[in-house]
Amino acid sequence: GYLAHLVSSAYGKQYFLRQSKQTTGIASINMGQLKRFPVPLPPVEEQRRIVAILDKASFLQAKSAEGMKLLENLGIERLEQLLSDHEEDLMLQRLEDLCIPDSPITYGILQPGPNLEDGIPYVRPSEIKGSQIEVKKLRKTSLDIARRYQKSELRSGDILFTIVGTIGEAAIVPPELEGANITQSS
């Protein structure tokens, strides 16, 4: 698993691109170049940890791609037409009424302070793109500040909406962000 992810990573692609030769418009490498591929090899347990994370990321990316394809096939206009055609049959509910009682709609941290290497991650609207949270870009706040905003502590499966800047982006909180937080804008 580790090797498969490494080969398909930017690291692997850059190596093979540098080694490739163009013949009849198709890039290729030979067996010798493949055999010489430099593999950075961490300890086995670290490889397993990396593979688990990348497998989860690949799964989520594939699910996101499936969802986007379905949405494209359905088309937002078709969705709006369906809603319009069945307006009298629809029971409207307020979003807050659909929330689990201990998961209210809430704002997050107002002033997160400086970015701390060992702090508590928090999500800003700029890190929600294409229905995904860009986890690697998250900044971190102090435990003290995070504790003051416990009401907005994230749980896996929570839905985040951006309300400032790019309004209307949404993402589901992945398990690795359990206990993280949000800013006032998301």
URVENKA-V444088 format. One record per backbone hydrogen bond with DSSP energy under -1.0 kcal/mol. NH is the residue of the N-H (numbers start at 1). CO is the residue of the C=O. E is the energy in kcal/mol with one decimal. If there is no record, write none. Layout:
# URVENKA-V444088
((NH | CO | E) (NH | CO | E))
This chain:
# URVENKA-V444088
((5 | 1 | -2.3) (6 | 2 | -2.4) (7 | 3 | -2.7) (8 | 4 | -1.7) (13 | 9 | -2.9) (14 | 10 | -2.6) (15 | 11 | -1.9) (16 | 12 | -2.6) (17 | 13 | -2.3) (18 | 14 | -2.2) (19 | 15 | -1.7) (20 | 16 | -1.4) (21 | 28 | -2.5) (23 | 26 | -2.1) (26 | 23 | -2.1) (28 | 21 | -1.5) (34 | 30 | -2.1) (35 | 31 | -2.8) (36 | 32 | -1.5) (37 | 34 | -1.4) (47 | 43 | -2.3) (48 | 44 | -2.5) (49 | 45 | -2.1) (50 | 46 | -2.6) (51 | 47 | -2.7) (52 | 48 | -2.4) (53 | 49 | -2.1) (54 | 50 | -2.8) (55 | 51 | -3.1) (56 | 52 | -2.0) (57 | 53 | -2.4) (58 | 54 | -2.7) (59 | 55 | -2.4) (60 | 56 | -2.7) (61 | 57 | -2.6) (62 | 58 | -2.6) (63 | 59 | -2.6) (64 | 60 | -2.4) (65 | 61 | -2.5) (66 | 62 | -2.6) (67 | 63 | -2.5) (68 | 64 | -2.6) (69 | 65 | -2.5) (70 | 66 | -2.6) (71 | 67 | -2.5) (72 | 68 | -2.6) (73 | 69 | -2.7) (74 | 70 | -2.8) (75 | 71 | -3.6) (79 | 75 | -1.9) (80 | 76 | -2.6) (81 | 77 | -2.3) (82 | 78 | -2.6) (83 | 79 | -2.5) (84 | 80 | -2.4) (85 | 81 | -3.0) (86 | 82 | -1.5) (87 | 84 | -1.1) (89 | 86 | -1.3) (90 | 86 | -1.1) (98 | 95 | -1.4) (103 | 100 | -2.8) (109 | 182 | -3.1) (116 | 140 | -2.1) (119 | 116 | -1.6) (120 | 141 | -2.9) (122 | 139 | -2.0) (123 | 181 | -2.2) (127 | 124 | -2.0) (128 | 125 | -1.9) (129 | 132 | -2.5) (132 | 129 | -1.6) (134 | 127 | -3.3) (135 | 133 | -2.0) (137 | 134 | -1.8) (138 | 135 | -1.4) (141 | 120 | -2.8) (146 | 142 | -2.4) (147 | 143 | -2.4) (148 | 144 | -1.3) (149 | 146 | -1.0) (150 | 147 | -1.1) (152 | 149 | -1.6) (153 | 150 | -1.9) (154 | 180 | -2.9) (157 | 173 | -2.7) (158 | 155 | -2.4) (160 | 171 | -3.2) (162 | 169 | -2.4) (163 | 185 | -2.8) (167 | 165 | -1.3) (168 | 162 | -2.5) (171 | 160 | -1.8) (173 | 158 | -3.1) (177 | 174 | -2.1) (178 | 175 | -1.8) (179 | 154 | -3.0) (180 | 177 | -2.5) (181 | 121 | -1.9) (183 | 123 | -1.8) (184 | 109 | -1.8) (186 | 183 | -1.4))
